[in-house]
């Protein structure tokens, strides 16, 4: 048989990788197909009429998809490339999170075209805490740098996960400041997670992996191209409850992120700047048009966002490693020195797996628990 997988989870990942190679299929159509057929190879035998009946597919695309799967050469080639990609993921200590997996960022599912899967290095559980995007120009002024440091240090202290794009300038400052204040941060890349091209010497991205994650919808080994940055920016906005623009020209990529946030019904904030500064023209314009709330302190952001959280969603402030919440203690009581699978742990604690993953991530940050390959967890040897 041309297609088989080692377990349902691996098979589902391979199926998505195969589907992503079919001409005419983007995230929305792939999600439509998998919702209808499930993560099984049944769509390999489907007819054009079966695809044409699905919303948003259309006759032309349906014919193309069916023809692709009827062609033994094209299907075999796609399966081979998918298998190679899975090997590359293992080599780079990376993984794929499908949209149906508990670890998939919950807020990202709500956007118009969520990626069917995400490539990740690190722990995507950071996205299960309330996220705020902090973005800005690559040519940051001293004022912009200071503003980004002030905002990110304050948000990290409030327990927010800071999301940015690992670009030069404001993005780098956002990630670095968050890490310096012992916060969580996520970097969305426009290329593969194997290639943090703006940080080739690894001064920052290994620390991001330790305290958060590198995420991308692009394959391992993907090249960087201009068209990928707007697509990446929609994900930065989509995973976040709000987007803060620190400095931006009128045509900056940060404004793309801001307008993506508005399209996705997210909050947008902007730091005002000098009328003589080109790098503040974009942020001043956002405020002038009423598209962004003016920000002069972290309180301007938290006052807007925190009242909208339910009690369980409200981020917890950074606390000492020895302090745990009641739910975290329950999880710790069910962990021991021997690894236990998350499904078993969920059953033993009567907790939802997605909630459990967040608690486990918090315990990892406090060095009280550790994750092993295969979604296995155990208590650290310090306990």
C-alpha positions as CSV (number, residue, x, y, z in Angstrom):
1,X,0.0,0.0,0.0
2,X,1.3,3.4,-1.0
3,X,0.2,5.1,2.3
4,X,0.6,3.9,5.8
5,X,1.6,5.5,9.1
6,X,3.0,4.5,12.4
7,X,0.0,5.3,14.5
8,X,-3.1,7.5,13.9
9,X,-1.3,10.7,15.0
10,X,1.6,10.2,12.6
11,X,-0.7,9.1,9.8
12,X,-2.8,12.3,10.2
13,X,0.3,14.4,10.0
14,X,1.4,12.7,6.8
15,X,-2.0,13.0,5.3
16,X,-2.0,16.8,5.8
17,X,1.5,17.0,4.3
18,X,0.3,15.1,1.3
19,X,-2.9,17.3,0.9
20,X,-0.8,20.5,1.1
21,X,1.0,19.5,-2.1
22,X,-2.2,19.3,-4.1
23,X,-2.5,22.2,-6.6
24,X,-5.3,24.6,-5.7
25,X,-5.6,23.6,-2.1
26,X,-5.0,26.2,0.5
27,X,-5.6,26.1,4.3
28,X,-9.4,26.7,4.0
29,X,-10.0,24.0,1.4
30,X,-7.7,21.5,3.2
31,X,-9.6,22.1,6.4
32,X,-12.9,21.5,4.5
33,X,-11.7,18.2,3.1
34,X,-10.4,16.9,6.4
35,X,-13.6,17.9,8.3
36,X,-15.5,15.8,5.7
37,X,-13.3,12.8,5.3
38,X,-11.4,12.8,8.6
39,X,-7.7,12.0,8.9
40,X,-8.0,8.9,6.8
41,X,-6.7,8.2,3.3
42,X,-10.3,7.7,2.1
43,X,-10.2,10.9,0.0
44,X,-7.5,9.2,-2.2
45,X,-10.4,7.1,-3.7
46,X,-12.9,9.9,-3.7
47,X,-14.4,11.1,-7.0
48,X,-14.4,14.6,-8.4
49,X,-18.1,14.8,-7.6
50,X,-17.4,14.0,-4.0
51,X,-15.0,17.0,-3.7
52,X,-17.3,19.3,-5.8
53,X,-20.1,18.9,-3.2
54,X,-17.9,20.4,-0.5
55,X,-18.4,24.1,0.3
56,X,-15.7,26.3,-1.3
57,X,-14.1,23.6,-3.5
58,X,-15.8,24.2,-6.9
59,X,-15.8,21.9,-10.0
60,X,-12.4,23.0,-11.4
61,X,-10.5,22.4,-8.1
62,X,-12.5,19.2,-7.5
63,X,-11.4,17.8,-10.9
64,X,-7.8,18.8,-10.2
65,X,-7.7,17.2,-6.7
66,X,-9.3,13.9,-8.0
67,X,-6.9,13.8,-10.9
68,X,-3.9,14.3,-8.5
69,X,-4.9,11.3,-6.4
70,X,-5.7,9.1,-9.5
71,X,-2.2,9.7,-10.8
72,X,0.1,7.0,-9.1
73,X,3.2,9.0,-9.8
74,X,2.0,12.3,-8.3
75,X,0.6,10.6,-5.2
76,X,3.7,8.5,-4.7
77,X,5.9,11.6,-5.0
78,X,3.8,13.5,-2.5
79,X,3.9,10.7,0.0
80,X,7.7,10.5,-0.4
81,X,8.1,14.2,0.2
82,X,5.8,14.0,3.3
83,X,7.9,11.2,4.7
84,X,11.1,13.2,4.1
85,X,9.5,16.1,5.9
86,X,8.7,14.0,9.0
87,X,12.3,12.8,9.1
88,X,13.5,16.4,8.9
89,X,11.2,17.3,11.8
90,X,12.8,14.6,13.9
91,X,16.3,15.8,13.0
92,X,15.5,19.3,14.1
93,X,13.7,18.2,17.2
94,X,10.5,19.8,15.8
95,X,6.9,18.5,15.5
96,X,3.7,19.1,13.7
97,X,0.5,20.1,15.5
98,X,-2.7,19.4,13.6
99,X,-5.7,21.7,14.0
100,X,-7.5,18.9,15.8
101,X,-4.7,18.4,18.4
102,X,-5.2,19.7,22.0
103,X,-2.0,21.7,21.7
104,X,-3.2,23.7,18.7
105,X,-3.5,27.4,19.7
106,X,-7.3,27.8,20.5
107,X,-7.6,31.4,19.4
108,X,-5.9,30.6,16.0
109,X,-8.8,28.2,15.2
110,X,-11.2,31.2,15.0
111,X,-9.6,33.0,12.1
112,X,-10.9,32.7,8.5
113,X,-8.1,30.4,7.3
114,X,-6.3,28.7,10.1
115,X,-3.4,26.5,9.1
116,X,-4.4,22.9,9.0
117,X,-1.1,22.2,10.9
118,X,1.6,24.1,12.6
119,X,5.3,23.3,12.7
120,X,6.7,23.9,16.1
121,X,10.0,23.9,18.0
122,X,9.5,24.3,21.7
123,X,6.3,24.1,23.6
124,X,3.2,25.4,21.9
125,X,1.4,25.3,25.3
126,X,2.6,28.9,25.7
127,X,-0.2,29.8,23.2
128,X,-2.8,28.5,25.6
129,X,-2.1,31.4,27.9
130,X,-3.5,34.8,26.8
131,X,-1.2,36.1,24.0
132,X,-0.5,39.7,23.0
133,X,1.5,40.5,19.8
134,X,4.1,43.3,20.0
135,X,5.4,44.3,16.6
136,X,7.1,47.3,14.9
137,X,9.6,48.6,12.5
138,X,13.0,47.0,11.8
139,X,14.5,50.5,12.1
140,X,13.6,51.2,15.7
141,X,14.5,54.5,17.2
142,X,15.8,54.8,20.8
143,X,12.3,55.9,21.8
144,X,10.7,52.9,20.1
145,X,13.2,50.5,21.8
146,X,12.4,52.0,25.2
147,X,8.7,51.9,24.6
148,X,8.9,48.2,23.5
149,X,10.9,47.3,26.6
150,X,8.5,49.1,28.9
151,X,5.5,47.4,27.4
152,X,6.9,43.9,27.1
153,X,8.4,43.8,30.6
154,X,5.0,44.9,32.0
155,X,3.0,42.4,30.0
156,X,5.4,39.6,31.0
157,X,4.9,40.5,34.6
158,X,1.1,40.2,34.1
159,X,1.5,36.7,32.8
160,X,0.9,37.3,29.1
161,X,2.7,35.4,26.3
162,X,4.4,37.9,24.0
163,X,4.1,37.0,20.3
164,X,6.2,38.6,17.5
165,X,8.0,37.8,14.3
166,X,11.7,37.6,15.2
167,X,12.4,40.4,12.8
168,X,15.1,43.0,13.4
169,X,14.2,46.0,15.5
170,X,11.0,46.0,17.6
171,X,10.3,42.3,17.2
172,X,13.7,41.2,18.5
173,X,13.4,43.7,21.4
174,X,10.0,42.2,22.3
175,X,11.3,38.6,22.4
176,X,14.5,39.6,24.3
177,X,12.8,41.8,26.9
178,X,10.2,39.1,27.6
179,X,12.9,36.5,28.2
180,X,14.9,38.9,30.4
181,X,11.8,39.3,32.6
182,X,11.3,35.5,32.7
183,X,8.2,35.6,30.5
184,X,6.9,33.3,27.8
185,X,7.3,34.3,24.1
186,X,6.4,32.9,20.7
187,X,8.1,33.7,17.4
188,X,6.1,33.2,14.2
189,X,8.5,32.7,11.3
190,X,7.9,33.3,7.6
191,X,10.1,30.4,6.7
192,X,10.6,27.0,8.3
193,X,11.3,26.6,12.0
194,X,14.7,25.2,11.1
195,X,15.7,28.6,9.7
196,X,15.4,31.6,12.1
197,X,17.2,33.6,9.4
198,X,17.4,36.9,11.4
199,X,19.2,35.2,14.2
200,X,21.7,32.8,12.5
201,X,24.1,32.8,15.4
202,X,21.5,31.6,17.8
203,X,21.7,34.5,20.3
204,X,17.9,34.5,20.9
205,X,16.0,31.6,19.3
206,X,17.3,28.8,21.5
207,X,16.1,30.7,24.5
208,X,12.7,31.3,22.8
209,X,12.4,27.5,22.4
210,X,13.2,27.0,26.1
211,X,10.6,29.4,27.3
212,X,8.0,29.2,24.5
213,X,8.1,28.2,20.8
214,X,9.1,28.9,17.2
215,X,6.0,28.4,15.1
216,X,5.4,28.4,11.3
217,X,3.0,27.1,8.7
218,X,5.9,26.6,6.3
219,X,7.7,23.3,5.8
220,X,11.1,22.6,7.1
221,X,13.6,23.8,4.5
222,X,11.2,26.4,3.1
223,X,12.8,29.5,1.5
224,X,12.0,33.0,2.5
225,X,10.0,35.1,0.0
226,X,8.2,38.5,0.3
227,X,4.7,36.9,-0.2
228,X,5.1,34.8,3.0
229,X,5.4,37.7,5.4
230,X,1.8,39.0,5.1
231,X,0.6,35.4,5.6
232,X,2.8,35.0,8.6
233,X,1.5,38.4,10.0
234,X,-2.1,37.1,9.9
235,X,-1.0,34.3,12.3
236,X,0.7,36.7,14.7
237,X,-2.5,38.6,14.9
238,X,-4.7,35.6,14.9
239,X,-3.1,33.8,17.9
240,X,-3.2,37.0,20.0
241,X,-6.0,38.7,21.8
242,X,-4.5,42.1,20.9
243,X,-1.8,43.6,18.8
244,X,0.5,46.4,20.0
245,X,2.3,48.4,17.2
246,X,5.2,50.3,18.7
247,X,6.7,52.0,15.6
248,X,5.7,51.7,12.0
249,X,5.9,53.7,8.7
250,X,2.7,54.1,6.7
251,X,3.6,51.1,4.6
252,X,5.2,48.9,7.3
253,X,4.6,45.2,7.7
254,X,3.4,45.9,11.2
255,X,0.4,47.7,9.8
256,X,-0.4,44.5,7.9
257,X,-0.5,42.7,11.2
258,X,-2.6,45.5,12.8
259,X,-5.2,45.3,10.0
260,X,-5.2,41.5,10.1
261,X,-6.0,41.9,13.8
262,X,-8.9,44.2,13.0
263,X,-10.2,41.8,10.3
264,X,-10.1,39.1,12.9
265,X,-12.0,41.1,15.5
266,X,-9.0,41.5,17.8
267,X,-8.0,44.6,19.7
268,X,-5.3,46.9,18.3
269,X,-3.1,49.3,20.3
270,X,-0.5,51.8,19.1
271,X,2.2,53.8,20.8
272,X,2.1,57.4,19.6
273,X,5.2,59.1,18.3
274,X,6.7,62.4,17.1
275,X,5.0,64.0,14.1
276,X,8.5,64.5,12.8
277,X,9.4,60.8,12.9
278,X,8.8,58.7,9.8
279,X,8.7,55.5,12.0
280,X,5.8,56.9,13.9
281,X,3.7,57.9,10.9
282,X,1.9,54.5,10.8
283,X,1.1,54.3,14.5
284,X,-0.1,57.9,14.6
285,X,-2.3,57.1,11.6
286,X,-3.9,54.1,13.3
287,X,-4.7,56.3,16.3
288,X,-6.0,59.2,14.2
289,X,-8.4,56.9,12.2
290,X,-9.7,55.3,15.4
291,X,-8.3,51.9,14.4
292,X,-6.1,51.6,17.5
293,X,-6.2,52.6,21.1
294,X,-3.5,55.0,22.2
295,X,-1.0,53.4,24.5
296,X,1.3,55.2,27.0
297,X,1.6,52.4,29.6
298,X,0.8,48.7,30.1
299,X,-2.3,49.7,32.0
300,X,-3.8,51.0,28.8
301,X,-3.6,47.5,27.4
302,X,-4.6,45.5,30.5
303,X,-7.5,47.8,31.2
304,X,-8.9,46.9,27.8
305,X,-8.2,43.2,27.7
306,X,-8.3,41.8,31.2
307,X,-11.9,42.6,32.0
308,X,-12.9,40.5,28.9
309,X,-11.3,37.4,30.3
310,X,-13.2,34.8,32.3
311,X,-11.7,34.1,35.7
312,X,-10.0,30.9,34.4
313,X,-8.6,32.8,31.3
314,X,-7.1,35.6,33.3
315,X,-3.3,35.3,33.2
316,X,-1.5,34.5,36.4
317,X,1.3,36.9,37.4
318,X,4.8,35.5,37.6
319,X,5.4,33.7,40.9
320,X,8.2,31.8,42.6
321,X,9.1,28.3,41.5
322,X,7.9,26.8,44.8
323,X,4.4,28.2,44.5
324,X,1.6,26.2,42.8
325,X,-2.1,26.7,42.3
326,X,-4.6,24.1,43.4
327,X,-5.0,22.6,40.0
328,X,-1.2,22.4,39.5
329,X,-0.9,20.6,42.8
330,X,-3.6,18.1,41.6
331,X,-1.5,17.4,38.6
332,X,1.7,17.1,40.6
333,X,0.0,14.6,42.9
334,X,-0.6,12.4,39.9
335,X,3.0,12.7,38.6
336,X,5.9,10.5,39.7
337,X,9.4,9.7,38.6
338,X,8.1,7.3,35.9
339,X,6.7,8.9,32.7
340,X,3.0,8.9,32.2
341,X,1.1,9.7,28.9
342,X,-1.1,12.8,28.9
343,X,-4.2,10.7,28.0
344,X,-3.7,8.6,31.1
345,X,-3.0,11.7,33.2
346,X,-6.2,13.4,31.9
347,X,-8.2,10.3,32.9
348,X,-6.6,10.1,36.3
349,X,-7.1,13.8,37.1
350,X,-10.5,14.1,35.3
351,X,-9.2,17.1,33.4
352,X,-9.6,18.2,29.8
353,X,-6.4,17.5,27.9
354,X,-6.1,21.1,26.6
355,X,-6.5,22.4,30.2
356,X,-4.0,19.8,31.4
357,X,-1.4,20.9,28.8
358,X,-1.5,24.5,30.1
359,X,-1.0,23.3,33.7
360,X,1.9,21.0,32.6
361,X,3.5,23.9,30.8
362,X,3.3,26.1,33.9
363,X,4.8,23.3,35.9
364,X,7.6,23.0,33.4
365,X,8.4,26.7,33.7
366,X,8.6,26.2,37.5
367,X,10.9,23.2,37.0
368,X,8.5,20.9,38.8
369,X,7.6,18.7,35.8
370,X,9.2,17.8,32.5
371,X,8.0,16.6,29.1
372,X,9.5,13.6,27.4
373,X,9.0,12.5,23.7
374,X,5.6,11.1,22.9
375,X,3.6,13.4,25.1
376,X,4.9,11.7,28.2
377,X,5.4,13.6,31.5
378,X,7.0,13.1,34.8
379,X,7.8,14.9,38.0
380,X,11.4,16.4,38.0
381,X,14.0,14.7,40.1
382,X,14.1,17.8,42.3
383,X,10.7,16.8,43.9
